[in-house]
């Protein structure tokens, strides 16, 4: 199976993303479930691309 290399400076784990967005962990998952944030899933982990965090911050005026 080919390996995928990801620049970790371009993704956040769920705790980092929630902190940067100023929301709680449960709210972050509601946003994901509702399609407000598009996550990456790798190895059983949910990761949020930096571009998604920046887009959401711009949309909400943060």
HELIX and SHEET records of a PDB file:
HELIX    1   1 UNK A    8  UNK A   10  5                                   3    
HELIX    2   2 UNK A   14  UNK A   21  1                                   8    
HELIX    3   3 UNK A   25  UNK A   33  1                                   9    
HELIX    4   4 UNK A   50  UNK A   60  1                                  11    
SHEET    1   A 3 UNK A  11  UNK A  13  0                                        
SHEET    2   A 3 UNK A  45  UNK A  49 -1                                        
SHEET    3   A 3 UNK A  39  UNK A  42 -1                                        
END                                                                             
